Amino acid sequence: MHSIYQRIEQLIESRGMTKKAFCEALGISTGNFGDWKRGKTTPSTNKLIEISAFFSVSLDWLIVGRGTPEGIMEEREGYEWDQAAKEKHLDGLSEKEKNFIQEYIAFTEYRKKRNKKL
């Protein structure tokens, strides 16, 4: 079974990036990145979300390796949840969890806009 670090490394290599460029792009110190490699620590939840958005892969694949890395987070123009779908998925979540989801959506939109400018 591959580790989170190994999946991140796979993404970096598949994009033809250097590890240093990846770290600089996401504000990760090379020391922290080295700790991930050695298994001393793992990326924080927020950093995993950022990495997932940066490479357009699902958190599920990034964290546990389920599925495939490519094409999981396809852009879905015009895709909107109707109210019933929203309630089904958000019902039972705490306000803190709902706020986290809203922040993640805003972050993803920001990254999309930023990546289009690059």
Biopython code that builds the backbone (N, CA, C, O; Angstrom):
import numpy as np
from Bio.PDB.StructureBuilder import StructureBuilder

atoms = [
    (1, "MET", "N", (0.846, -1.186, 0.000)),
    (1, "MET", "CA", (0.000, 0.000, 0.000)),
    (1, "MET", "C", (0.889, 1.246, 0.000)),
    (1, "MET", "O", (1.864, 1.328, 0.747)),
    (2, "HIS", "N", (0.541, 2.197, -0.836)),
    (2, "HIS", "CA", (1.327, 3.419, -0.920)),
    (2, "HIS", "C", (0.907, 4.409, 0.162)),
    (2, "HIS", "O", (-0.241, 4.426, 0.607)),
    (3, "SER", "N", (1.856, 5.218, 0.564)),
    (3, "SER", "CA", (1.588, 6.232, 1.579)),
    (3, "SER", "C", (1.093, 7.522, 0.918)),
    (3, "SER", "O", (1.158, 7.679, -0.302)),
    (4, "ILE", "N", (0.602, 8.431, 1.746)),
    (4, "ILE", "CA", (0.188, 9.740, 1.241)),
    (4, "ILE", "C", (1.368, 10.392, 0.541)),
    (4, "ILE", "O", (1.221, 10.949, -0.547)),
    (5, "TYR", "N", (2.534, 10.324, 1.162)),
    (5, "TYR", "CA", (3.720, 10.925, 0.558)),
    (5, "TYR", "C", (3.983, 10.338, -0.824)),
    (5, "TYR", "O", (4.264, 11.078, -1.766)),
    (6, "GLN", "N", (3.895, 9.020, -0.954)),
    (6, "GLN", "CA", (4.160, 8.382, -2.247)),
    (6, "GLN", "C", (3.160, 8.833, -3.310)),
    (6, "GLN", "O", (3.527, 8.997, -4.474)),
    (7, "ARG", "N", (1.905, 9.033, -2.919)),
    (7, "ARG", "CA", (0.917, 9.524, -3.880)),
    (7, "ARG", "C", (1.216, 10.973, -4.263)),
    (7, "ARG", "O", (1.065, 11.347, -5.426)),
    (8, "ILE", "N", (1.634, 11.785, -3.304)),
    (8, "ILE", "CA", (2.011, 13.171, -3.608)),
    (8, "ILE", "C", (3.213, 13.175, -4.549)),
    (8, "ILE", "O", (3.243, 13.923, -5.527)),
    (9, "GLU", "N", (4.187, 12.348, -4.251)),
    (9, "GLU", "CA", (5.375, 12.246, -5.103)),
    (9, "GLU", "C", (4.985, 11.822, -6.524)),
    (9, "GLU", "O", (5.520, 12.350, -7.500)),
    (10, "GLN", "N", (4.066, 10.884, -6.635)),
    (10, "GLN", "CA", (3.581, 10.432, -7.945)),
    (10, "GLN", "C", (2.960, 11.601, -8.721)),
    (10, "GLN", "O", (3.194, 11.749, -9.920)),
    (11, "LEU", "N", (2.176, 12.421, -8.036)),
    (11, "LEU", "CA", (1.553, 13.575, -8.685)),
    (11, "LEU", "C", (2.597, 14.587, -9.141)),
    (11, "LEU", "O", (2.514, 15.120, -10.247)),
    (12, "ILE", "N", (3.568, 14.844, -8.291)),
    (12, "ILE", "CA", (4.630, 15.796, -8.629)),
    (12, "ILE", "C", (5.359, 15.331, -9.881)),
    (12, "ILE", "O", (5.566, 16.108, -10.813)),
    (13, "GLU", "N", (5.746, 14.064, -9.897)),
    (13, "GLU", "CA", (6.479, 13.516, -11.039)),
    (13, "GLU", "C", (5.627, 13.496, -12.298)),
    (13, "GLU", "O", (6.124, 13.778, -13.388)),
    (14, "SER", "N", (4.347, 13.164, -12.157)),
    (14, "SER", "CA", (3.475, 13.088, -13.334)),
    (14, "SER", "C", (3.263, 14.458, -13.970)),
    (14, "SER", "O", (2.931, 14.547, -15.152)),
    (15, "ARG", "N", (3.451, 15.513, -13.205)),
    (15, "ARG", "CA", (3.297, 16.877, -13.730)),
    (15, "ARG", "C", (4.636, 17.464, -14.180)),
    (15, "ARG", "O", (4.695, 18.596, -14.659)),
    (16, "GLY", "N", (5.698, 16.694, -14.024)),
    (16, "GLY", "CA", (7.012, 17.168, -14.437)),
    (16, "GLY", "C", (7.555, 18.276, -13.555)),
    (16, "GLY", "O", (8.378, 19.078, -13.995)),
    (17, "MET", "N", (7.103, 18.323, -12.332)),
    (17, "MET", "CA", (7.557, 19.345, -11.392)),
    (17, "MET", "C", (8.744, 18.828, -10.594)),
    (17, "MET", "O", (8.969, 17.622, -10.493)),
    (18, "THR", "N", (9.484, 19.748, -10.041)),
    (18, "THR", "CA", (10.477, 19.357, -9.049)),
    (18, "THR", "C", (9.797, 19.424, -7.686)),
    (18, "THR", "O", (8.786, 20.106, -7.515)),
    (19, "LYS", "N", (10.358, 18.717, -6.734)),
    (19, "LYS", "CA", (9.798, 18.753, -5.382)),
    (19, "LYS", "C", (9.929, 20.155, -4.794)),
    (19, "LYS", "O", (9.061, 20.618, -4.053)),
    (20, "LYS", "N", (11.021, 20.817, -5.135)),
    (20, "LYS", "CA", (11.232, 22.176, -4.642)),
    (20, "LYS", "C", (10.160, 23.116, -5.192)),
    (20, "LYS", "O", (9.620, 23.938, -4.451)),
    (21, "ALA", "N", (9.849, 23.000, -6.478)),
    (21, "ALA", "CA", (8.815, 23.851, -7.087)),
    (21, "ALA", "C", (7.452, 23.578, -6.459)),
    (21, "ALA", "O", (6.675, 24.501, -6.217)),
    (22, "PHE", "N", (7.170, 22.303, -6.200)),
    (22, "PHE", "CA", (5.915, 21.935, -5.545)),
    (22, "PHE", "C", (5.833, 22.590, -4.170)),
    (22, "PHE", "O", (4.818, 23.195, -3.825)),
    (23, "CYS", "N", (6.893, 22.469, -3.396)),
    (23, "CYS", "CA", (6.910, 23.051, -2.045)),
    (23, "CYS", "C", (6.721, 24.565, -2.097)),
    (23, "CYS", "O", (5.970, 25.130, -1.302)),
    (24, "GLU", "N", (7.400, 25.210, -3.026)),
    (24, "GLU", "CA", (7.274, 26.662, -3.150)),
    (24, "GLU", "C", (5.859, 27.061, -3.555)),
    (24, "GLU", "O", (5.313, 28.031, -3.031)),
    (25, "ALA", "N", (5.266, 26.318, -4.484)),
    (25, "ALA", "CA", (3.922, 26.645, -4.971)),
    (25, "ALA", "C", (2.872, 26.549, -3.871)),
    (25, "ALA", "O", (1.896, 27.300, -3.863)),
    (26, "LEU", "N", (3.080, 25.618, -2.945)),
    (26, "LEU", "CA", (2.077, 25.399, -1.897)),
    (26, "LEU", "C", (2.519, 25.895, -0.520)),
    (26, "LEU", "O", (1.829, 25.667, 0.474)),
    (27, "GLY", "N", (3.652, 26.564, -0.462)),
    (27, "GLY", "CA", (4.101, 27.117, 0.813)),
    (27, "GLY", "C", (4.475, 26.064, 1.841)),
    (27, "GLY", "O", (4.206, 26.220, 3.032)),
    (28, "ILE", "N", (5.099, 24.987, 1.368)),
    (28, "ILE", "CA", (5.514, 23.890, 2.249)),
    (28, "ILE", "C", (7.023, 23.985, 2.431)),
    (28, "ILE", "O", (7.757, 24.109, 1.450)),
    (29, "SER", "N", (7.490, 23.928, 3.662)),
    (29, "SER", "CA", (8.935, 23.956, 3.869)),
    (29, "SER", "C", (9.522, 22.615, 3.430)),
    (29, "SER", "O", (8.875, 21.574, 3.540)),
    (30, "THR", "N", (10.747, 22.659, 2.936)),
    (30, "THR", "CA", (11.385, 21.407, 2.512)),
    (30, "THR", "C", (11.602, 20.490, 3.710)),
    (30, "THR", "O", (11.640, 19.268, 3.561)),
    (31, "GLY", "N", (11.745, 21.073, 4.891)),
    (31, "GLY", "CA", (11.874, 20.263, 6.106)),
    (31, "GLY", "C", (10.607, 19.473, 6.387)),
    (31, "GLY", "O", (10.667, 18.284, 6.700)),
    (32, "ASN", "N", (9.457, 20.134, 6.276)),
    (32, "ASN", "CA", (8.184, 19.430, 6.464)),
    (32, "ASN", "C", (7.999, 18.351, 5.410)),
    (32, "ASN", "O", (7.552, 17.244, 5.710)),
    (33, "PHE", "N", (8.346, 18.684, 4.171)),
    (33, "PHE", "CA", (8.208, 17.711, 3.090)),
    (33, "PHE", "C", (9.089, 16.489, 3.364)),
    (33, "PHE", "O", (8.680, 15.355, 3.115)),
    (34, "GLY", "N", (10.284, 16.725, 3.872)),
    (34, "GLY", "CA", (11.174, 15.625, 4.245)),
    (34, "GLY", "C", (10.604, 14.783, 5.379)),
    (34, "GLY", "O", (10.757, 13.562, 5.391)),
    (35, "ASP", "N", (9.945, 15.440, 6.331)),
    (35, "ASP", "CA", (9.287, 14.702, 7.422)),
    (35, "ASP", "C", (8.183, 13.802, 6.886)),
    (35, "ASP", "O", (7.994, 12.690, 7.379)),
    (36, "TRP", "N", (7.445, 14.280, 5.872)),
    (36, "TRP", "CA", (6.411, 13.441, 5.252)),
    (36, "TRP", "C", (7.047, 12.215, 4.616)),
    (36, "TRP", "O", (6.536, 11.101, 4.732)),
    (37, "LYS", "N", (8.177, 12.438, 3.938)),
    (37, "LYS", "CA", (8.859, 11.332, 3.246)),
    (37, "LYS", "C", (9.320, 10.272, 4.243)),
    (37, "LYS", "O", (9.185, 9.075, 3.992)),
    (38, "ARG", "N", (9.857, 10.713, 5.362)),
    (38, "ARG", "CA", (10.366, 9.785, 6.377)),
    (38, "ARG", "C", (9.255, 9.178, 7.233)),
    (38, "ARG", "O", (9.510, 8.292, 8.049)),
    (39, "GLY", "N", (8.032, 9.651, 7.049)),
    (39, "GLY", "CA", (6.915, 9.136, 7.833)),
    (39, "GLY", "C", (6.852, 9.709, 9.235)),
    (39, "GLY", "O", (6.107, 9.219, 10.084)),
    (40, "LYS", "N", (7.639, 10.752, 9.474)),
    (40, "LYS", "CA", (7.657, 11.384, 10.792)),
    (40, "LYS", "C", (6.345, 12.132, 11.052)),
    (40, "LYS", "O", (5.823, 12.118, 12.167)),
    (41, "THR", "N", (5.824, 12.782, 10.015)),
    (41, "THR", "CA", (4.540, 13.477, 10.091)),
    (41, "THR", "C", (3.793, 13.263, 8.779)),
    (41, "THR", "O", (4.334, 12.723, 7.814)),
    (42, "THR", "N", (2.547, 13.697, 8.768)),
    (42, "THR", "CA", (1.761, 13.699, 7.532)),
    (42, "THR", "C", (1.209, 15.107, 7.340)),
    (42, "THR", "O", (1.154, 15.885, 8.291)),
    (43, "PRO", "N", (0.807, 15.435, 6.134)),
    (43, "PRO", "CA", (0.253, 16.774, 5.895)),
    (43, "PRO", "C", (-1.013, 17.001, 6.722)),
    (43, "PRO", "O", (-1.770, 16.071, 7.001)),
    (44, "SER", "N", (-1.218, 18.249, 7.102)),
    (44, "SER", "CA", (-2.438, 18.610, 7.833)),
    (44, "SER", "C", (-3.643, 18.460, 6.909)),
    (44, "SER", "O", (-3.501, 18.366, 5.690)),
    (45, "THR", "N", (-4.808, 18.441, 7.500)),
    (45, "THR", "CA", (-6.039, 18.351, 6.706)),
    (45, "THR", "C", (-6.129, 19.505, 5.720)),
    (45, "THR", "O", (-6.455, 19.305, 4.550)),
    (46, "ASN", "N", (-5.840, 20.706, 6.190)),
    (46, "ASN", "CA", (-5.898, 21.864, 5.294)),
    (46, "ASN", "C", (-4.898, 21.747, 4.151)),
    (46, "ASN", "O", (-5.202, 22.115, 3.017)),
    (47, "LYS", "N", (-3.715, 21.240, 4.446)),
    (47, "LYS", "CA", (-2.705, 21.092, 3.395)),
    (47, "LYS", "C", (-3.120, 20.005, 2.410)),
    (47, "LYS", "O", (-2.884, 20.140, 1.209)),
    (48, "LEU", "N", (-3.736, 18.925, 2.903)),
    (48, "LEU", "CA", (-4.231, 17.879, 1.996)),
    (48, "LEU", "C", (-5.296, 18.439, 1.058)),
    (48, "LEU", "O", (-5.318, 18.108, -0.127)),
    (49, "ILE", "N", (-6.168, 19.276, 1.580)),
    (49, "ILE", "CA", (-7.196, 19.905, 0.746)),
    (49, "ILE", "C", (-6.538, 20.772, -0.321)),
    (49, "ILE", "O", (-6.941, 20.749, -1.484)),
    (50, "GLU", "N", (-5.538, 21.525, 0.073)),
    (50, "GLU", "CA", (-4.831, 22.388, -0.869)),
    (50, "GLU", "C", (-4.120, 21.564, -1.945)),
    (50, "GLU", "O", (-4.161, 21.918, -3.123)),
    (51, "ILE", "N", (-3.474, 20.476, -1.548)),
    (51, "ILE", "CA", (-2.784, 19.604, -2.506)),
    (51, "ILE", "C", (-3.792, 18.969, -3.458)),
    (51, "ILE", "O", (-3.560, 18.894, -4.665)),
    (52, "SER", "N", (-4.904, 18.519, -2.908)),
    (52, "SER", "CA", (-5.966, 17.923, -3.719)),
    (52, "SER", "C", (-6.456, 18.904, -4.782)),
    (52, "SER", "O", (-6.609, 18.538, -5.947)),
    (53, "ALA", "N", (-6.699, 20.135, -4.382)),
    (53, "ALA", "CA", (-7.163, 21.156, -5.325)),
    (53, "ALA", "C", (-6.081, 21.501, -6.342)),
    (53, "ALA", "O", (-6.374, 21.678, -7.525)),
    (54, "PHE", "N", (-4.849, 21.595, -5.894)),
    (54, "PHE", "CA", (-3.732, 21.949, -6.773)),
    (54, "PHE", "C", (-3.589, 20.948, -7.914)),
    (54, "PHE", "O", (-3.367, 21.336, -9.061)),
    (55, "PHE", "N", (-3.715, 19.657, -7.598)),
    (55, "PHE", "CA", (-3.548, 18.609, -8.606)),
    (55, "PHE", "C", (-4.877, 18.114, -9.188)),
    (55, "PHE", "O", (-4.885, 17.242, -10.057)),
    (56, "SER", "N", (-5.983, 18.659, -8.721)),
    (56, "SER", "CA", (-7.323, 18.249, -9.185)),
    (56, "SER", "C", (-7.554, 16.750, -9.027)),
    (56, "SER", "O", (-7.988, 16.072, -9.958)),
    (57, "VAL", "N", (-7.259, 16.254, -7.843)),
    (57, "VAL", "CA", (-7.543, 14.854, -7.507)),
    (57, "VAL", "C", (-8.433, 14.834, -6.273)),
    (57, "VAL", "O", (-8.514, 15.821, -5.542)),
    (58, "SER", "N", (-9.095, 13.716, -6.047)),
    (58, "SER", "CA", (-9.979, 13.636, -4.884)),
    (58, "SER", "C", (-9.175, 13.436, -3.605)),
    (58, "SER", "O", (-8.089, 12.855, -3.618)),
    (59, "LEU", "N", (-9.722, 13.923, -2.514)),
    (59, "LEU", "CA", (-9.104, 13.678, -1.211)),
    (59, "LEU", "C", (-9.088, 12.187, -0.909)),
    (59, "LEU", "O", (-8.146, 11.682, -0.299)),
    (60, "ASP", "N", (-10.119, 11.491, -1.334)),
    (60, "ASP", "CA", (-10.205, 10.045, -1.120)),
    (60, "ASP", "C", (-8.986, 9.349, -1.721)),
    (60, "ASP", "O", (-8.363, 8.508, -1.074)),
    (61, "TRP", "N", (-8.654, 9.702, -2.953)),
    (61, "TRP", "CA", (-7.481, 9.083, -3.585)),
    (61, "TRP", "C", (-6.204, 9.520, -2.868)),
    (61, "TRP", "O", (-5.335, 8.696, -2.584)),
    (62, "LEU", "N", (-6.095, 10.794, -2.583)),
    (62, "LEU", "CA", (-4.877, 11.320, -1.968)),
    (62, "LEU", "C", (-4.616, 10.695, -0.601)),
    (62, "LEU", "O", (-3.472, 10.377, -0.275)),
    (63, "ILE", "N", (-5.655, 10.517, 0.191)),
    (63, "ILE", "CA", (-5.475, 10.024, 1.555)),
    (63, "ILE", "C", (-5.369, 8.504, 1.626)),
    (63, "ILE", "O", (-4.476, 7.978, 2.291)),
    (64, "VAL", "N", (-6.269, 7.794, 0.948)),
    (64, "VAL", "CA", (-6.277, 6.328, 1.086)),
    (64, "VAL", "C", (-5.964, 5.577, -0.199)),
    (64, "VAL", "O", (-5.849, 4.351, -0.183)),
    (65, "GLY", "N", (-5.824, 6.289, -1.312)),
    (65, "GLY", "CA", (-5.467, 5.632, -2.566)),
    (65, "GLY", "C", (-6.622, 4.941, -3.263)),
    (65, "GLY", "O", (-6.403, 4.123, -4.157)),
    (66, "ARG", "N", (-7.840, 5.251, -2.874)),
    (66, "ARG", "CA", (-9.016, 4.639, -3.492)),
    (66, "ARG", "C", (-9.330, 5.343, -4.807)),
    (66, "ARG", "O", (-9.378, 6.572, -4.857)),
    (67, "GLY", "N", (-9.542, 4.574, -5.870)),
    (67, "GLY", "CA", (-9.848, 5.155, -7.174)),
    (67, "GLY", "C", (-8.580, 5.440, -7.950)),
    (67, "GLY", "O", (-7.544, 4.816, -7.719)),
    (68, "THR", "N", (-8.665, 6.380, -8.868)),
    (68, "THR", "CA", (-7.508, 6.763, -9.676)),
    (68, "THR", "C", (-7.258, 8.252, -9.511)),
    (68, "THR", "O", (-8.185, 9.004, -9.210)),
    (69, "PRO", "N", (-6.025, 8.688, -9.704)),
    (69, "PRO", "CA", (-5.724, 10.100, -9.500)),
    (69, "PRO", "C", (-6.231, 11.008, -10.613)),
    (69, "PRO", "O", (-6.499, 12.184, -10.367)),
    (70, "GLU", "N", (-6.367, 10.493, -11.825)),
    (70, "GLU", "CA", (-6.693, 11.343, -12.965)),
    (70, "GLU", "C", (-8.188, 11.495, -13.170)),
    (70, "GLU", "O", (-8.944, 10.529, -13.066)),
    (71, "GLY", "N", (-8.601, 12.706, -13.460)),
    (71, "GLY", "CA", (-9.968, 12.972, -13.876)),
    (71, "GLY", "C", (-11.036, 12.802, -12.820)),
    (71, "GLY", "O", (-12.220, 12.743, -13.151)),
    (72, "ILE", "N", (-10.658, 12.724, -11.579)),
    (72, "ILE", "CA", (-11.657, 12.510, -10.538)),
    (72, "ILE", "C", (-12.428, 13.792, -10.252)),
    (72, "ILE", "O", (-13.638, 13.770, -10.030)),
    (73, "MET", "N", (-11.725, 14.877, -10.262)),
    (73, "MET", "CA", (-12.384, 16.149, -9.963)),
    (73, "MET", "C", (-12.577, 16.942, -11.254)),
    (73, "MET", "O", (-12.065, 18.054, -11.386)),
    (74, "GLU", "N", (-13.304, 16.379, -12.190)),
    (74, "GLU", "CA", (-13.563, 17.051, -13.453)),
    (74, "GLU", "C", (-14.381, 18.303, -13.194)),
    (74, "GLU", "O", (-15.191, 18.362, -12.270)),
    (75, "GLU", "N", (-14.148, 19.302, -14.033)),
    (75, "GLU", "CA", (-14.981, 20.496, -13.924)),
    (75, "GLU", "C", (-16.375, 20.134, -14.385)),
    (75, "GLU", "O", (-16.554, 19.463, -15.402)),
    (76, "ARG", "N", (-17.338, 20.573, -13.647)),
    (76, "ARG", "CA", (-18.724, 20.265, -13.981)),
    (76, "ARG", "C", (-19.473, 21.574, -14.178)),
    (76, "ARG", "O", (-20.166, 22.054, -13.281)),
    (77, "GLU", "N", (-19.322, 22.131, -15.351)),
    (77, "GLU", "CA", (-20.011, 23.380, -15.654)),
    (77, "GLU", "C", (-21.514, 23.184, -15.527)),
    (77, "GLU", "O", (-22.070, 22.209, -16.032)),
    (78, "GLY", "N", (-22.148, 24.101, -14.861)),
    (78, "GLY", "CA", (-23.588, 24.060, -14.741)),
    (78, "GLY", "C", (-24.110, 23.065, -13.727)),
    (78, "GLY", "O", (-25.323, 22.932, -13.567)),
    (79, "TYR", "N", (-23.225, 22.362, -13.037)),
    (79, "TYR", "CA", (-23.679, 21.383, -12.054)),
    (79, "TYR", "C", (-24.056, 22.106, -10.775)),
    (79, "TYR", "O", (-23.241, 22.817, -10.188)),
    (80, "GLU", "N", (-25.263, 21.923, -10.360)),
    (80, "GLU", "CA", (-25.710, 22.524, -9.108)),
    (80, "GLU", "C", (-26.545, 21.523, -8.338)),
    (80, "GLU", "O", (-27.292, 20.734, -8.917)),
    (81, "TRP", "N", (-26.410, 21.567, -7.057)),
    (81, "TRP", "CA", (-27.272, 20.740, -6.207)),
    (81, "TRP", "C", (-28.617, 21.420, -6.091)),
    (81, "TRP", "O", (-28.695, 22.640, -5.948)),
    (82, "ASP", "N", (-29.668, 20.636, -6.151)),
    (82, "ASP", "CA", (-30.963, 21.208, -5.820)),
    (82, "ASP", "C", (-31.078, 21.219, -4.293)),
    (82, "ASP", "O", (-30.253, 20.629, -3.597)),
    (83, "GLN", "N", (-32.086, 21.880, -3.794)),
    (83, "GLN", "CA", (-32.222, 22.033, -2.344)),
    (83, "GLN", "C", (-32.309, 20.693, -1.631)),
    (83, "GLN", "O", (-31.736, 20.530, -0.554)),
    (84, "ALA", "N", (-33.021, 19.726, -2.217)),
    (84, "ALA", "CA", (-33.163, 18.409, -1.582)),
    (84, "ALA", "C", (-31.812, 17.711, -1.458)),
    (84, "ALA", "O", (-31.526, 17.076, -0.443)),
    (85, "ALA", "N", (-30.979, 17.830, -2.499)),
    (85, "ALA", "CA", (-29.660, 17.198, -2.452)),
    (85, "ALA", "C", (-28.790, 17.859, -1.389)),
    (85, "ALA", "O", (-28.069, 17.177, -0.660)),
    (86, "LYS", "N", (-28.858, 19.177, -1.300)),
    (86, "LYS", "CA", (-28.088, 19.887, -0.278)),
    (86, "LYS", "C", (-28.491, 19.421, 1.114)),
    (86, "LYS", "O", (-27.646, 19.108, 1.952)),
    (87, "GLU", "N", (-29.795, 19.383, 1.341)),
    (87, "GLU", "CA", (-30.280, 18.981, 2.659)),
    (87, "GLU", "C", (-29.881, 17.551, 2.987)),
    (87, "GLU", "O", (-29.532, 17.248, 4.128)),
    (88, "LYS", "N", (-29.929, 16.679, 2.002)),
    (88, "LYS", "CA", (-29.568, 15.276, 2.217)),
    (88, "LYS", "C", (-28.112, 15.155, 2.667)),
    (88, "LYS", "O", (-27.799, 14.398, 3.586)),
    (89, "HIS", "N", (-27.231, 15.906, 2.015)),
    (89, "HIS", "CA", (-25.810, 15.793, 2.318)),
    (89, "HIS", "C", (-25.380, 16.607, 3.532)),
    (89, "HIS", "O", (-24.416, 16.247, 4.208)),
    (90, "LEU", "N", (-26.070, 17.677, 3.810)),
    (90, "LEU", "CA", (-25.651, 18.551, 4.900)),
    (90, "LEU", "C", (-26.415, 18.320, 6.194)),
    (90, "LEU", "O", (-25.992, 18.766, 7.260)),
    (91, "ASP", "N", (-27.537, 17.625, 6.098)),
    (91, "ASP", "CA", (-28.344, 17.353, 7.280)),
    (91, "ASP", "C", (-27.530, 16.544, 8.285)),
    (91, "ASP", "O", (-26.892, 15.552, 7.933)),
    (92, "GLY", "N", (-27.561, 16.969, 9.498)),
    (92, "GLY", "CA", (-26.846, 16.238, 10.538)),
    (92, "GLY", "C", (-25.436, 16.735, 10.790)),
    (92, "GLY", "O", (-24.792, 16.311, 11.749)),
    (93, "LEU", "N", (-24.943, 17.638, 9.934)),
    (93, "LEU", "CA", (-23.613, 18.197, 10.165)),
    (93, "LEU", "C", (-23.707, 19.350, 11.152)),
    (93, "LEU", "O", (-24.714, 20.054, 11.214)),
    (94, "SER", "N", (-22.654, 19.527, 11.912)),
    (94, "SER", "CA", (-22.606, 20.662, 12.831)),
    (94, "SER", "C", (-22.363, 21.942, 12.031)),
    (94, "SER", "O", (-21.976, 21.887, 10.863)),
    (95, "GLU", "N", (-22.591, 23.081, 12.661)),
    (95, "GLU", "CA", (-22.329, 24.362, 11.998)),
    (95, "GLU", "C", (-20.855, 24.477, 11.620)),
    (95, "GLU", "O", (-20.516, 25.021, 10.569)),
    (96, "LYS", "N", (-19.994, 23.968, 12.476)),
    (96, "LYS", "CA", (-18.558, 24.010, 12.201)),
    (96, "LYS", "C", (-18.236, 23.209, 10.939)),
    (96, "LYS", "O", (-17.446, 23.655, 10.107)),
    (97, "GLU", "N", (-18.839, 22.038, 10.794)),
    (97, "GLU", "CA", (-18.614, 21.207, 9.610)),
    (97, "GLU", "C", (-19.175, 21.876, 8.354)),
    (97, "GLU", "O", (-18.553, 21.827, 7.292)),
    (98, "LYS", "N", (-20.340, 22.493, 8.474)),
    (98, "LYS", "CA", (-20.926, 23.204, 7.331)),
    (98, "LYS", "C", (-20.043, 24.376, 6.918)),
    (98, "LYS", "O", (-19.846, 24.616, 5.727)),
    (99, "ASN", "N", (-19.511, 25.102, 7.892)),
    (99, "ASN", "CA", (-18.607, 26.213, 7.595)),
    (99, "ASN", "C", (-17.342, 25.721, 6.910)),
    (99, "ASN", "O", (-16.839, 26.365, 5.989)),
    (100, "PHE", "N", (-16.825, 24.574, 7.359)),
    (100, "PHE", "CA", (-15.636, 24.003, 6.736)),
    (100, "PHE", "C", (-15.908, 23.703, 5.262)),
    (100, "PHE", "O", (-15.073, 23.994, 4.406)),
    (101, "ILE", "N", (-17.063, 23.126, 4.964)),
    (101, "ILE", "CA", (-17.423, 22.807, 3.580)),
    (101, "ILE", "C", (-17.526, 24.087, 2.754)),
    (101, "ILE", "O", (-17.055, 24.127, 1.617)),
    (102, "GLN", "N", (-18.134, 25.126, 3.309)),
    (102, "GLN", "CA", (-18.239, 26.400, 2.596)),
    (102, "GLN", "C", (-16.858, 26.986, 2.325)),
    (102, "GLN", "O", (-16.607, 27.510, 1.240)),
    (103, "GLU", "N", (-15.964, 26.902, 3.304)),
    (103, "GLU", "CA", (-14.607, 27.404, 3.126)),
    (103, "GLU", "C", (-13.868, 26.599, 2.060)),
    (103, "GLU", "O", (-13.120, 27.163, 1.261)),
    (104, "TYR", "N", (-14.074, 25.293, 2.048)),
    (104, "TYR", "CA", (-13.429, 24.443, 1.051)),
    (104, "TYR", "C", (-13.914, 24.800, -0.355)),
    (104, "TYR", "O", (-13.114, 24.870, -1.287)),
    (105, "ILE", "N", (-15.199, 25.021, -0.508)),
    (105, "ILE", "CA", (-15.744, 25.397, -1.814)),
    (105, "ILE", "C", (-15.151, 26.728, -2.263)),
    (105, "ILE", "O", (-14.750, 26.872, -3.418)),
    (106, "ALA", "N", (-15.094, 27.695, -1.360)),
    (106, "ALA", "CA", (-14.515, 28.996, -1.691)),
    (106, "ALA", "C", (-13.042, 28.848, -2.059)),
    (106, "ALA", "O", (-12.572, 29.482, -3.003)),
    (107, "PHE", "N", (-12.316, 28.018, -1.323)),
    (107, "PHE", "CA", (-10.905, 27.794, -1.614)),
    (107, "PHE", "C", (-10.735, 27.156, -2.990)),
    (107, "PHE", "O", (-9.860, 27.558, -3.757)),
    (108, "THR", "N", (-11.566, 26.165, -3.305)),
    (108, "THR", "CA", (-11.486, 25.488, -4.597)),
    (108, "THR", "C", (-11.748, 26.467, -5.734)),
    (108, "THR", "O", (-11.056, 26.436, -6.752)),
    (109, "GLU", "N", (-12.732, 27.327, -5.571)),
    (109, "GLU", "CA", (-13.016, 28.335, -6.595)),
    (109, "GLU", "C", (-11.837, 29.285, -6.757)),
    (109, "GLU", "O", (-11.488, 29.654, -7.879)),
    (110, "TYR", "N", (-11.224, 29.681, -5.655)),
    (110, "TYR", "CA", (-10.050, 30.544, -5.699)),
    (110, "TYR", "C", (-8.910, 29.879, -6.466)),
    (110, "TYR", "O", (-8.275, 30.508, -7.313)),
    (111, "ARG", "N", (-8.652, 28.593, -6.164)),
    (111, "ARG", "CA", (-7.562, 27.874, -6.829)),
    (111, "ARG", "C", (-7.818, 27.729, -8.330)),
    (111, "ARG", "O", (-6.891, 27.842, -9.131)),
    (112, "LYS", "N", (-9.054, 27.484, -8.706)),
    (112, "LYS", "CA", (-9.398, 27.372, -10.125)),
    (112, "LYS", "C", (-9.075, 28.675, -10.844)),
    (112, "LYS", "O", (-8.455, 28.671, -11.908)),
    (113, "LYS", "N", (-9.500, 29.783, -10.257)),
    (113, "LYS", "CA", (-9.241, 31.089, -10.866)),
    (113, "LYS", "C", (-7.746, 31.360, -10.933)),
    (113, "LYS", "O", (-7.245, 31.855, -11.943)),
    (114, "ARG", "N", (-7.038, 31.037, -9.865)),
    (114, "ARG", "CA", (-5.599, 31.280, -9.808)),
    (114, "ARG", "C", (-4.865, 30.426, -10.833)),
    (114, "ARG", "O", (-3.966, 30.921, -11.512)),
    (115, "ASN", "N", (-5.231, 29.153, -10.957)),
    (115, "ASN", "CA", (-4.573, 28.260, -11.909)),
    (115, "ASN", "C", (-4.848, 28.668, -13.347)),
    (115, "ASN", "O", (-4.001, 28.456, -14.215)),
    (116, "LYS", "N", (-6.011, 29.248, -13.621)),
    (116, "LYS", "CA", (-6.323, 29.711, -14.975)),
    (116, "LYS", "C", (-5.456, 30.898, -15.353)),
    (116, "LYS", "O", (-5.136, 31.084, -16.527)),
    (117, "LYS", "N", (-5.069, 31.712, -14.360)),
    (117, "LYS", "CA", (-4.231, 32.879, -14.619)),
    (117, "LYS", "C", (-2.783, 32.487, -14.880)),
    (117, "LYS", "O", (-2.056, 33.213, -15.557)),
    (118, "LEU", "N", (-2.356, 31.330, -14.344)),
    (118, "LEU", "CA", (-0.958, 30.904, -14.484)),
    (118, "LEU", "C", (-0.695, 30.372, -15.819)),
    (118, "LEU", "O", (0.430, 29.968, -16.112)),
]
sb = StructureBuilder()
sb.init_structure("model")
sb.init_model(0)
sb.init_chain("A")
sb.init_seg("    ")
for serial, (resi, resn, name, xyz) in enumerate(atoms, 1):
    if name == "N":
        sb.init_residue(resn, " ", resi, " ")
    sb.init_atom(name, np.array(xyz, "f"), 0.0, 1.0, " ", f" {name:<3s}", serial, name[0])
structure = sb.get_structure()
